[in-house]
């Protein structure tokens, strides 16, 4: 507009967003309280996700551990075996599922697979394992205001099973604070992980997504997301991702798919091509591209895989690592003090149309209010060029310092070639 207001329409969702001039220079975070010293003796024990409290979570499904210069994923460990290795990342069931095991049983007749049943029986056969699971069940019951002593054996059995065969998992990073932290404002975020650590974190998320689909054929979609800090919905200020199997794609996904049927090349045309034509590409590497997201309720950067493969677990290791490096770079440029959501999108297993794997990182730096609720017009404090300039300037410094991959090309170093997303078979 003539006064500098930028009106955006998200081409995939139809969301309307205005960026008002004069608001883009505001800091992304508010002044925090004075940091307090932390206890640095022994394993971290600051929340239920910390290393010293591994039995505060439901039974672990798998973990990523270092083995020399490589990574190994270990599955189905007993409590005794967990002490033999140090988990850098753990996959555990969510204590309070969004979509419960009982939901799948009642609505779909779902039953756990044989491998999961054998793992459960082995875990419960050991006294320490059974005590652990029952303690988790009791915690869940008390949170619901119920007395664990007053439930029958059938309900307890079902609750035990939910912590082995459920479809809502949490992927937990080892650190609560960065290495060498002395105060409680030095949280460990995605951006403070090393390049190699973040790649392992993403690989675990990819493998876990595939596993949830494989173990529940009623699941039509697995939602993968990360809430960082309480303003973004995190229960703990401890780095973790969540995966939730659901029996529906959701209204927004169905609307997006309807648009895709009309224009199979829309992720190129409305995503990467549009960003290229308007100088909104932030960075790239050989298999992915990072750009400014248009028409989101919060300031957003988007990472697209350029691979012809559409589902994360179908990507080559090099392609997964390329996505990881740009996701990591985006988080590092954002900074650990900014609340944000990381949202994954991929082609559902039962969809006949190809769509690229893509990840949105949304900065939760504003609060939706009456204006947004009444008009469904969302006001962003940052314009697309504000977002670009903030991230690009940070990336140059981070690359020089070796914090992010040196293989990342930034801003004017990036290609301007259109249609670089190869998910569309018509481009072959």
N, C-alpha and C positions, 0 to 999 in steps of 0.2 A: 504494500500500500504506500501512498505518497508520504506518510509520516514515518515509514520504516517498519510498521507492523508486518510480520510475515504470517500469512495464513496457509496452513498445511492440511492436506487431506491424505491420510494413510491409504495408499492404493490397494492394500491387501485387506484392510478391515473397515475402511470408510470413516475412521475416527478423525474428527476435526480438532486441530490444535492451532493456537495463536501464540506467536512469540512477540512480546511487546517491547519496543525499544527502551533502553535505559535500565533494564533489569538484569542484563546479561553480565554485568560486572560485579554483581553481588557474590560474596563467598559462598561456596557450596556447603559449608558446614558452619554451625553456630559455635560460639565459644563454649568450650567444655569446662567442667569443674577442674579444680586443681588435681593433677594425677597423684595417686597414692602409691607408696612403695609396695612391692610384692615380695612374698616369701619365695626365695629361690632355692631352698633346700629340698632335695629329693624330687621325684616325679611330680609333674604338674597336677594339682588337685583343686582347681578353681570352679569346675562345673561338672555336670554328669557326663560330659563328653571327654573329660581329661584322662590322661594316660594312667593316672593312679586309680581310676574308678571304672575299669573296664567291665566290671560285673554290675555296674549301675545301669547298663544298657541291656536290652534283650540279647539272646544268644547270637554270637557273631556268625555271619554267613561266610565271609572271606576277609582277607587282609592282604595288603601289599607290603612286602618287606624287601629290604636291600639284600642282595647277594653279590658281594664284590662291587663291580661297576654296573650290574644289571639289577632288574627287578623280578621278583617271584610272587605270584599270587597263590596264597594258601587258603584252602577252603575247609569248612566244617571242623575247626579245632575244638577240642574240649577245653574246659577251664584250666586243666593242668598243662595242656600243650601250649596254651596261649603265653605262658611264661617263658617259653623257649626261644621266642623271637620278639623283636620289637616292631610293632606295627606302625608304619608311617601313615597308612590310611586303612580304615576299617569299614566294612559294610555290615550294618546291623539293622534289624527290623525297627520300625518306628514304634515307640511305646504306645502312642495314641494314633492309630491309623486313620487316615482320611477316608479310605474305602476299606472296610474291615474284612477279615477272613469270613466272618459270619455273613456279610453281604454277599460274597461270592457263593457261599454254600446255599443260602436261602434263595437267591435269585437265579442262580445258574446251575445248581447241583454240583459245584466244583469240589473236587477232592484232591488232596495233595498227591504228587507223583511218588513213585516207589523209592527213588533215591532220597527224596526229602524225608519220607517216612523212616527210612533206615537211619538217616542222620539224627532225626529226632529221638528215635528209640535208643540209639547209642548214647546220646547226650543225657537223656533222662535216666539211663541205667546206672550212671555214676551218681553217687550220693551228692557230691558237690554240684553236679549239673542240675539235678532235680531241685535241690535247694535254691539254686540260682533262678531257675525258671519260676518256681513258686513265689520267690520274693518279688519278681517282676510282676507276676499276676496280682499279688497282694497290693503292690503299689498302684496298679491300674484300678483295682477295685476301690481302694481308699480314696483315690482322686475323684471317683464317681460318687463318693459318700456312702459306700457300702462296706459292710463288715465281712472281711475274708472268711471268717469262721462260719458264716451263714450262707454259703453257696454249696450246691450239691456237686457230686463228683462229675456229672455230665458237663456242667458249665465250666468247671475247672479244667477238664480235659480239652474242651473246645478252646479255652483261652490259652492253654499251653500250646496247642497246635497252631494258633494264630501267630506265634512267635517263631515258627519255622516255615510255614507255608503262606504267610501273608504276602501282599503285593505292595507294601509301602516300606521302602528301605531308606536308611540314612547312611551317607558316606562321610566318615569323620576323619579329619586330618589330625595328626598327632599333637601338633603344637596349639596351645592356647595363646601364648605370647611368643614373640620372635626370640630366637636364640640370643642370650645375653641381656634380655629385658630386665629392667630394674623397677619399672613403674607400670601401673595398670592401663596406661594409654598406649602401650606398645603391643597391640594385638597382632597376631599372625593372620594375614589375609591371603587370598589367592595371589595377589601381586607380590607378596613377600616370600612366596615359595621360590625355590630355584627353578630354572627352566626344566631340569630333569624331573624334579619333584612334581611340578604341575603336569608334565606329560603322564606321569604314573597315575595321578589323580584323575585325569581325563580318561585314560585307558580303563581304569576301574569303573568309571561311570558308563563307558561304552559297553564293556563286558556285562555289567550288571543289568543294563537296559535289555540287552539281548537275552539274558538269562530269565528275566521276568516274563518276556514274551514266550520263551520256550516252555516255561513251567505252567503257564495259564493260557490255554488257547481261546479262552473267552475274552481276554484282554484285547481291546481294539486299539488302545493307545497307551504308551507309557510316557507320562509327563516327567521331564527332568528339569529341576530348577535349583537355584541357590539363593537363599535369603541371607544377606550380609548385614548385620547389626539390627537392633530391635526396631528402628523406624521402617525397615524393609520386611518386617515380619519374623525375624529370627527369635527363637526362644532363648538361645544362648549366644553370646558373642564369641563363639568358637566356630571356626571354619568347618562347614559341612554342606553337602548337597543332599537333595531328596529326590527319590524316584517313586512315582505312584502309578500303578497299573489301574486303568479305568476301562469301563465297558462302553464308552462313547467317545467320539472324537471331540465333541463340544460344538456349540453353535458357531463360534467364531471360526473354527477350523473348517466346518462345513461350508460357511459362506466363502472362505478363501478358496476352497476346492472348487466351488461353483464358478468363481472368477477364473481359476486355472483352466477349467474345461473350455472357456471361451478364448483364452490366450495362453497357450502352453509355455510361451517364452516370457511370461510376465515377470519372473524373478530377475531375468536379465534386463528387460526393458524398464521396469519400474524400480528395480533395486540398483544393481551395479552400473548399468548403462546411465541411468538418471544421475547417480552420484558422480560418475565420470564427467558428464556434460556440465555439471554444476560445481565442479572442483570440491566434491565432498568425499572423495576417497582419501582415507587417512593413511592406510598402510596395506601391504600385501606381502606374500611370500609365494613360493612355487605352487601351492595348492589351496590357498585361501585368500580372502580379501576382507579388510576392515573398513567400514564406511559409517557415515552418519545416518542414523535411522530417521525417517520422515514420518510425521504425524503420530507420534506416540505421546501418551499422557505425561510421561516424564522424559527428560533428556535421555537419549538412547544412542548407543553405538551398536552396530550389527556386524557380525562375522559370518561370511558365507563360505562354504566349501566350494571350490571350483571343480571338484571331482565329478566324473560321470556317474559315480556311485551315489545313491540317494539316502541310504540308511547308515548311521554311524558305524555299525558293526560290519558293514560291507566295505568300508574304506580300507585301504592299505595302511600299514603302520606309519608310513611316511605321511600319508594324508591326514591321519588322526593327529600326529605330532604337529603338523602344520596348523591345523585348527587350534590345538592346544597353545601353540606359541603366540598366536594372535589374541586368543582369549586372555592369556597370561599378560600380554603386553597391554591390553585394554584395561585390565584390573590394576596393573602397576601404574599406568598413567593416571587412573582415576584416584588412586590413593586409598589406604586402609581406613581413613577417617570418614569416607563418604558411604552412606548406606546405599545398597544397590541390590537389584534382583538380576540374576542370570537365568534366562529362559531358553531352553533348547526346543527346536522344531525340526521334525524329520518326516519322511514319507511313511505313513502308517502301513503295516504289513498287508492290509487288505485293499489298499488303494491302487487302482490301475494307472494312475497318472504319476509321472516322475516329479519330484520336488526336491530341491537341494537341502542338505543339512545346513541349518543356520542357527545362530545364537544371538539373542538380544541381551545387552547389558544396560539396565535402566537405572539411572541415578535418582534415588528417592529423596530429592532435595526440596520438594514442595509438598504442601498438604492440600488435597482436594477439598473444596469448600462449596458453599451454596451456589455460586455462579456456575461451576462445572456441573453440579448435580441438576440444576434447573435448565441449563441450556444444552448440556452435552458438548459444549465447546471447552476444551481444556487449555489452560494458560501455562506455557512453559517459560521459565525464567531465562532459558538460553535458546538462541536461534541456532539453526544448523551450522552456520559459520562460526558462532561462538564455541560450539562443541568441538568442531574441527580444529580450531586454533589452539584450544586448551590441550587437546590430546596430542596433536602433532608436536607442539613445543616440548611437552613432557617426554615423548618417545625419543626425540633426538638425544636428549640428555641420558635417558635410560639405556639407549643402545651404546652410547659412548662409554658408559660405566660398565657395560656387560651384564646389566641386570636382566635385560630381555635379549632374545636371540639376535645375533648380528646378521642373520640371513634375512631379516625383515627390511623391506624397502619402504620408505616413508615419503608421503606427499608427492612432490614432483618427481621422485625416483620411480613412481608406480607407472604401470602401463596404462595407456588410454584406449586400448583395444576393446571394442564392444563385444558383447555376447561371450564373455569369458567363462560363464558358468556352463559346464558341459553336461548338466543333468538332462537337458533337452535333446532327445535323440535326433530331432530334425536338424541339429547343428552338426551332426557327424558327417 
